[in-house]
């Protein structure tokens, strides 16, 4: 059974989450271009063990949006949802840009039991800063009404997805929803490229943390994971064999199993 939990974020924006399953509460935070249905395949492997809340981040689906975008508003959204769940504590799972939001939300709530970040969108300290021109290019395409071209450009340039893989993605059931969310890409690209970690705060954490990466992902994903786990005391890296950045669709059973294992829930 699916029902909806709605909370109000600090700035008054409505934030919604699809709720399924029964058990200890878990919040799933999707990445750029996505909405809550991106997790559907993974939820199938979790709902018999957890009450799963798959949120829609602001600007899409079940959630509202604000007049001016700021990462801090997204962080407050995640914290508001975690704190708005009657049961607790909560396991918090974030993917890509949603991983960045989940990471930062830890400073605003004390209700998280465990944190899992799947390839969070943090800059690799060993690489030069991202060229801001790509965010401007994607923005121009969106403003001209060419949302699908904007989505293509985002995937090929910033995510390194090949034309062959991109062609396959167009047949996924949520492709239309990704196109609808294209207007959120430029604002998120601008933030994630400039983001800086509060290293001192991370060193004080006592929340068990797993940073998941795909075994076939580019080296920068491991570099980011190694940087995080070097800072967070109770943390480790996990690897999804043969996967890259989209295991929610390419290997949902594997990803769900990794989440269950970290949260100490067995099939």
LOTIDREN-678697 format. One line per field, with one value per residue: residue in one letter; y, x, z of N, C-alpha, C in turn. Coordinates in steps of 0.001 Angstrom, whole numbers, plus 500000, padded with zeros to 6 digits. Example, Ala and Ser with C-alpha at 12.3 -4.5 7.8 and 13.67 -1.06 7.14 Angstrom:
<vexvos>
type: c(A|S)
n.v: c(494310|497750)
n.u: c(513190|512850)
n.w: c(507800|507080)
ca.v: c(495500|498940)
ca.u: c(512300|513670)
ca.w: c(507800|507140)
c.v: c(496700|500030)
c.u: c(513200|512900)
c.w: c(507800|507870)
</vexvos>
This chain:
<vexvos>
type: c(X|X|X|X|X|X|X|X|X|X|X|X|X|X|X|X|X|X|X|X|X|X|X|X|X|X|X|X|X|X|X|X|X|X|X|X|X|X|X|X|X|X|X|X|X|X|X|X|X|X|X|X|X|X|X|X|X|X|X|X|X|X|X|X|X|X|X|X|X|X|X|X|X|X|X|X|X|X|X|X|X|X|X|X|X|X|X|X|X|X|X|X|X|X|X|X|X|X|X|X|X|X|X|X|X|X|X|X|X|X|X|X|X|X|X|X|X|X|X|X|X|X|X|X|X|X|X|X|X|X|X|X|X|X|X|X|X|X|X|X|X|X|X|X|X|X|X|X|X|X|X|X|X|X|X|X|X|X|X|X|X|X|X|X|X|X|X|X|X|X|X|X|X|X|X|X|X|X|X|X|X|X|X|X|X|X|X|X|X|X|X|X|X|X|X|X|X|X|X|X|X|X|X|X|X|X|X|X|X|X|X|X|X|X|X|X|X|X|X|X|X|X|X|X|X|X|X|X|X|X|X|X|X|X|X|X|X|X|X|X|X|X|X|X|X|X|X|X|X|X|X|X|X|X|X|X|X|X|X|X|X|X|X|X|X|X|X)
n.v: c(498799|502249|505404|508926|511090|514342|517174|520349|522477|524524|527041|527138|525668|522966|519588|516420|512840|509501|506766|503480|500057|498335|498626|499628|503152|504636|506972|507959|509800|511295|511957|514478|515356|513444|511970|510793|508236|507125|505375|503087|500320|499629|500030|497848|495826|496612|497193|495137|495142|497672|500802|502766|505948|507663|510539|513465|515802|519397|521252|519391|516734|515490|517623|521142|524307|526948|530570|531412|529683|527687|525724|525299|525381|522962|521209|521775|520795|517984|517495|518339|516403|514036|514663|514895|512396|510142|507855|506603|506137|507268|505788|507170|507648|508737|509708|510776|514137|514217|512858|514756|516626|515063|514590|517197|517695|516387|518087|519342|517710|515300|512797|510715|507436|505785|506590|506486|507100|507238|507567|510501|513892|515498|517723|516478|516718|516398|517131|519746|522627|522349|523395|526311|526878|524761|524555|526945|526462|524313|525594|527516|525856|524741|527057|527647|525774|523285|520771|518020|517923|519377|517592|515435|516690|517197|514547|513446|515197|515899|513537|511577|509666|507374|507726|505385|504234|506295|506199|503831|504610|506278|504632|503930|503794|506098|508182|510334|511765|512571|514360|516333|517367|518789|521502|521837|521140|523078|524741|522960|521946|524218|524577|522123|522040|524030|523418|523129|521108|520939|520166|519963|519597|517091|515411|515241|513613|510939|509150|506098|505527|504787|504911|504422|503204|502687|499803|500038|502700|506001|507010|509351|509085|507228|508717|510825|509332|508241|510541|511417|509240|509313|511447|511095|509509|506893|505236|503768|502472|501110|498836|498481|495887|496031|498129|501559|504874|504623|502517|502170|501716|499980|497865|497219|495221|494471|496919|497332|495152|495875|498107|496934|495231|497032|498334|496343|494456|491464|489416)
n.u: c(500845|500507|500869|500742|502953|503011|504904|505790|508294|510986|510795|508168|507434|505711|506518|506541|506243|506271|504928|505648|505392|506385|507787|510923|511529|512599|514204|514378|516323|516303|518344|519612|517497|515647|512699|510499|509764|511992|513143|511591|512107|514027|512664|510963|512579|512885|510548|509374|510737|511121|509476|509195|510009|509901|511010|509920|512040|512158|510439|509321|506963|505377|505975|506319|507761|510199|510506|513135|516136|518100|520640|520470|517746|516889|518248|517005|514513|514899|515580|513200|511399|512494|512269|509547|508459|506590|507555|510755|514317|515494|516611|518685|518953|520750|521109|523475|523005|521042|522342|524175|522382|521309|523602|524232|521920|522240|523212|521010|519191|518675|517767|518583|519532|521281|523366|523418|525189|525039|527241|527594|527089|529699|532456|535469|538466|540828|540480|540070|537876|534416|533449|531601|530138|528614|526356|525098|524621|522807|520735|519984|518953|516738|515209|514537|512689|513603|513771|514402|516761|518337|518469|519817|522282|523185|523529|525474|527701|528247|527878|529104|527855|527464|526500|525191|524283|522644|520665|519395|518356|516276|514142|513277|510776|510500|511485|510048|509357|511865|512506|510580|511600|513794|514236|515333|517965|520115|520314|521088|523483|525087|525332|526471|528953|530398|530423|531595|532995|532281|534703|535531|533129|532331|534247|533414|531243|529052|527472|526833|528068|527795|529423|528537|529767|529860|531290|532198|532359|533748|537109|536932|534676|535395|537451|536068|534559|536601|537649|535491|535161|537572|537240|534894|534314|533021|532751|532599|533559|531477|531068|529371|529364|530305|528613|527553|526550|523813|522438|519928|518220|519653|520482|518570|517946|520424|521243|519245|519803|522328|521651|519944|521771|523606|521932|521454|519477|518185|517219)
n.w: c(500000|499188|500564|501364|502998|504195|504959|506415|505393|506734|505488|504820|502614|501098|501536|500183|500576|499386|501000|501903|502974|506054|509233|510793|510320|507222|505143|501786|499551|496524|493532|491193|488458|489080|490696|493312|492354|491197|492952|492971|492243|494134|496512|496470|497457|500052|501432|502913|505219|506230|506965|504346|503235|500453|499334|497503|496287|496524|493983|492311|491583|494458|496030|496828|495774|496144|495744|495352|494824|497021|498448|501199|501745|500667|502323|504739|504051|503963|506645|507854|506943|508047|510801|510911|510788|512640|514005|515140|515752|512441|509412|506975|503551|500806|497412|495019|494215|496110|498098|498934|500023|502107|503639|504571|506002|508360|510275|511218|512442|515018|514727|513139|512640|511082|508287|504803|501926|498545|496124|496534|495414|495478|495008|493529|495164|493809|491216|488744|489235|488201|484963|484774|482552|481585|483229|482540|479856|479943|481291|479385|477376|478708|479153|476555|476095|475440|476954|476919|475425|477168|479313|478086|477618|480206|481201|479442|479571|482326|483754|482313|480699|478105|474596|473807|476232|477031|475083|475828|478297|477610|477242|479716|482280|483798|482308|481206|483514|484310|482283|482788|485158|484392|484670|487157|486998|486267|488580|490562|489573|489738|492503|493529|492297|493551|496212|499606|502087|505617|507383|510071|511438|510446|511552|514136|514176|515243|513980|512417|509169|505728|502663|499501|496399|492842|491381|488790|488402|487618|488675|490251|491824|493798|494969|496198|498036|499607|500706|502322|504133|505414|507036|508584|511612|512280|509768|506455|503207|500692|497954|494888|492876|489469|488881|488174|488421|488575|489963|491041|488928|487262|488885|491066|492973|493993|495123|497058|498711|499688|501195|503108|504378|505533|507296|509022|508556|507478|504606)
ca.v: c(500000|503501|506616|510110|511929|515708|518006|521724|522823|525730|528232|527000|524835|521610|518503|515177|511573|508306|505853|502075|499063|498281|498362|500850|504144|504917|508040|507903|511132|511092|512894|515406|514908|512356|512200|509664|506935|506576|504340|502038|498977|499427|499934|496473|495018|497199|497433|494078|495289|499053|501773|503548|507252|508146|511933|514288|517054|520560|521549|518279|515712|515695|518753|522475|524933|528312|531543|531520|528394|527655|524384|525220|525060|521511|520572|521915|519886|516623|517470|518453|515113|513113|515017|514788|510992|509906|506851|506954|506964|507065|505553|508168|507186|509789|509405|511860|515427|513905|512505|516026|517165|514230|514854|518484|517663|515803|519172|519933|516729|514275|511645|509752|506291|505454|507391|505849|508031|506538|508483|511865|514883|516391|517885|515728|517693|516170|517588|521180|522927|522153|524566|526809|527059|523684|524918|527991|525835|523557|526590|528097|524858|524661|528289|527587|524700|522054|520076|516727|518213|519770|516360|514732|517398|516951|513183|513155|516037|515870|512178|510695|508577|507221|507820|504095|504104|507307|505683|502852|505309|506894|503646|503703|504284|507418|509163|511520|512525|513207|515517|517357|517945|519365|522883|521828|520756|524150|525241|521959|521912|525367|524384|520988|522330|524976|523022|522861|520357|521388|519010|519883|519019|515667|514690|515111|512752|509591|508391|505131|506033|503988|505613|503417|503586|501628|499209|500474|504159|506641|507152|510489|508648|506662|509799|511506|508406|508146|511793|511424|508239|509736|512487|510633|508441|505573|505194|502873|502468|499887|498807|497732|495319|496184|499221|502934|505857|504453|501166|502103|501148|498896|496742|497572|494143|494598|498120|497084|494228|496638|498936|496051|494740|498123|498625|495127|493753|490382|489025)
ca.u: c(500000|501243|500169|501569|503223|503351|505387|506088|509680|511201|510352|506750|507206|505195|507395|505794|506963|505447|505208|505317|506037|506152|509005|511623|511413|513745|513950|515176|516437|516756|519308|519232|516613|514770|511661|510471|509595|513302|513483|510565|512675|514733|511645|510449|513451|512977|509254|509015|511599|511112|508519|510061|509505|510641|510581|510141|512698|511385|510438|508789|506096|504529|506486|506269|509050|510294|510800|514587|516727|519280|520870|520036|516315|516787|518735|515906|513429|515222|515477|511786|510764|512997|511679|508096|508043|506255|508434|512164|515071|515300|517771|518634|519658|520773|521830|523957|522728|520289|523325|524673|521322|521236|524819|524099|520778|522656|523457|519731|518342|519358|516878|519103|520235|522372|523381|524021|525348|525410|527926|527107|527620|530690|533578|536694|539530|541967|540129|539775|536444|533583|533242|530237|529441|527657|525107|524478|524138|521595|519702|519510|518124|515473|514445|514030|511712|514245|514111|515040|518147|519020|518716|520879|523547|523572|524015|526693|528838|528594|527833|529919|527048|527705|525285|524506|523559|521602|519577|518664|517651|515055|513061|512885|509424|510500|512167|509208|509473|513186|512410|509819|512424|515018|514439|516088|519363|521119|520508|521817|524854|525806|525629|527353|530295|531069|530222|532761|532665|532666|535482|535543|531851|532318|535121|532710|530069|529027|526457|527404|527897|528308|529493|528483|530191|529785|532579|532602|532289|535044|537921|536548|533683|536137|538193|535125|534231|537765|537749|534463|535396|538743|536806|533818|534909|532391|532306|533340|533151|530914|531160|528365|530154|529847|527649|528023|525833|522359|522065|518483|517555|520429|520632|517828|518019|521735|521269|518400|520523|523389|520994|519501|522943|524149|520972|521392|518215|518430|515998)
ca.w: c(500000|499120|500952|501276|504163|503826|506048|506021|505630|507528|504754|504535|501428|501335|501078|500225|500435|499216|502110|501648|503809|507496|509973|511182|509252|506362|504179|500560|498950|495155|492979|490145|487373|489529|491691|494237|491711|490837|493924|493030|492242|495405|497561|496468|498300|501389|502064|503861|506393|506670|506443|503464|502821|499280|499231|496327|496632|496069|492555|491511|492164|495624|496802|496260|495481|496632|494689|495166|495178|497873|498981|502586|501779|500432|503552|505701|503622|504405|508106|508216|506717|509076|512093|510823|510848|514050|514588|515032|514819|511009|508543|505912|502356|499799|496174|494175|494846|497315|499109|499456|500885|503307|504407|505246|506918|509638|511230|511627|513113|515818|514646|512162|513239|510179|507074|503640|500809|497316|495205|496749|494470|496059|494080|493777|495428|492906|489880|488666|489384|487021|484119|484988|481277|481337|483894|481725|478618|480275|481606|478122|476708|479436|478914|475184|476023|474954|478193|476666|475050|478398|480057|477362|477831|481592|481376|478673|479957|483752|484300|481486|480148|476674|473773|473804|477493|477035|474242|476638|479366|477089|477290|481101|482537|484432|481466|481095|484754|484301|481388|483502|486228|483811|485137|488412|486762|486356|489937|491342|489063|490260|493921|493808|491820|494448|497601|500438|503291|506943|507830|511536|511867|510118|512500|515424|514011|515823|513247|511469|507802|504618|501384|498443|495059|491854|491053|487453|488341|487403|489890|491089|492806|494938|495623|497082|499125|500492|501456|503353|505168|506185|507968|509470|512430|512151|508370|505571|501803|500142|496497|494150|491769|488098|488738|488136|489220|488489|490375|491331|487755|486660|489821|492287|493966|494617|495962|498226|499598|500346|502202|504197|505114|506359|508367|509844|508298|506519|503884)
c.v: c(501248|504620|507746|510757|513305|516469|519419|522035|524169|526987|528165|526132|523450|520595|517186|513956|510444|507278|504453|501198|499177|497893|499663|501858|504394|505995|507898|509271|510979|512189|513814|514679|513891|512889|510871|508304|506333|505393|503115|500624|498641|499243|498526|495566|495515|497184|496334|494194|496680|499737|502777|504825|507752|509566|512464|515554|518228|520809|520448|517461|516158|516950|520073|522995|526341|529263|531675|530219|528575|526242|524254|524905|523559|520740|520619|521013|518473|516515|517534|517125|514106|513393|514870|513369|510631|508916|507339|506061|506495|506737|506449|507742|508290|509411|510691|513210|515238|513452|513740|516638|516389|514476|516129|518503|517104|516868|519724|518961|515754|512959|510577|508674|505921|506281|506605|506847|507244|507574|509913|512861|515914|516545|517049|516732|517541|516643|519092|521422|522722|523473|525064|526957|525976|523987|525979|527417|525078|524517|527194|527131|524748|525878|528355|526479|523377|521228|518745|516915|518621|518539|515559|515359|517167|515568|512944|513935|515863|514466|511173|509525|508546|507386|506519|503906|505102|506855|504666|503541|505916|505936|503339|504380|505689|508485|510457|512394|513228|514453|516656|518077|518642|520781|522959|521553|521927|524620|524248|521818|523046|525194|523294|521244|523212|524536|522739|522176|521107|520227|518859|519246|517518|514862|514479|514154|511448|508735|507394|505515|505077|504853|504559|503999|502397|501109|499625|501992|504754|506874|508296|510088|508038|507744|510549|510622|508308|509412|511825|510457|508530|510759|511975|509429|507053|505434|504202|503011|501109|499970|497944|497171|495538|497360|500573|503792|505584|503050|501053|501477|499966|497678|497033|496494|494224|495789|497928|496163|494948|497520|498085|495586|495828|498426|497404|494467|492695|489995|488060)
c.u: c(500878|500359|501182|501720|503631|503788|505610|507525|509782|510687|508882|506427|506716|506160|506655|506675|505957|505876|504732|506010|505701|507450|509655|511620|512726|513344|514913|515147|517062|517714|518723|518467|515572|513579|511468|510367|510919|513664|512575|511129|513382|513729|511064|511282|513573|511657|508803|509788|511534|509812|509351|509345|510393|510168|510717|510841|511956|511542|509870|507789|505224|504899|506335|507664|509033|510666|512284|515221|517970|519426|520339|518557|516112|517214|517644|514735|513669|515056|514018|511059|511203|512324|510164|507566|507781|507183|509889|513003|514910|516626|517626|519532|519604|521617|522227|523727|521891|521194|523935|523652|521229|522428|524674|522948|521146|522906|522159|518811|519202|518595|517372|519907|521464|522219|524083|524016|525842|525929|527405|527819|528483|531831|534780|537822|540727|541695|539882|538282|535690|533410|531806|529440|528391|526323|524364|523897|522842|520445|519117|518588|516756|514609|513896|512993|512277|514725|514816|516489|518965|519390|519838|522234|524071|524194|525347|527900|529227|528626|528627|529160|527206|526403|524487|523683|522414|520400|518738|517816|516341|513862|512619|511545|509410|511185|511352|509285|510826|513178|511667|510669|513677|515288|515236|517575|520331|521371|521298|523256|525681|526216|526671|528778|531092|531065|531542|532313|533074|533399|535476|534259|531812|533162|534454|531526|530203|527941|527133|527058|528537|528292|529595|528998|530003|531165|533097|532529|533675|535786|537500|535500|534364|536896|537301|534789|535385|537940|536743|534786|536662|538358|535807|534305|534323|531835|533157|532799|532556|530923|530039|529040|529510|528927|528337|527088|524337|521911|520593|517729|518320|520553|519888|517885|519343|521786|520426|519096|521629|522811|520563|520686|523491|523226|520677|520027|518503|517133|515159)
c.w: c(500000|499650|501037|502646|503653|505068|505509|506380|506346|506837|504351|503336|501824|500741|501263|500029|500277|500258|501745|502680|505277|508192|510392|510029|508519|505361|503009|499888|497566|494693|491922|489034|487838|490317|492419|493553|491238|491736|493865|493094|493540|496539|497625|497372|499729|502156|503015|505167|507015|506249|505661|503030|501686|498996|497813|496798|495995|494573|491690|492321|493320|496402|496056|495959|496054|495520|494372|495642|496038|498416|500401|502699|501578|501684|504619|505352|504136|505926|508552|508027|507775|510421|512094|510830|512315|514727|514503|515915|513370|510340|507319|504758|501311|498607|495467|494858|496106|498449|499749|500414|502200|504221|505226|506255|508285|510701|511816|512344|513905|515775|513666|512880|512423|508908|505970|502489|499599|496325|495338|495836|495181|495060|494505|493987|494494|491482|489883|488822|488079|486268|484296|483698|481051|482008|483085|480438|478862|480580|480327|477384|477378|479133|477492|475005|475551|476146|477953|476236|476268|479224|479414|477661|479243|481757|480661|479182|481417|484347|483472|480893|478637|475887|473748|475079|477572|476205|475015|477704|478889|477104|478723|481379|483134|483583|481351|482337|484832|483428|482092|484541|485699|484289|486433|488203|486931|487781|490787|490867|489652|491713|494133|493347|492751|495905|498323|501720|504554|507605|509346|512050|511597|511105|513854|515352|514791|515163|512309|510033|506805|503371|500290|497133|494126|491517|489694|487297|488122|488720|490801|492123|494038|495688|496601|498281|500118|501319|502595|504484|505973|507254|508996|510272|512174|510731|507587|504159|501459|498626|495922|492900|490406|487845|488611|488996|489327|488888|490762|490164|487171|487572|491128|493368|494729|495564|497212|499218|500357|501448|503388|505038|506036|507531|509228|509773|507235|505821|504688)
</vexvos>
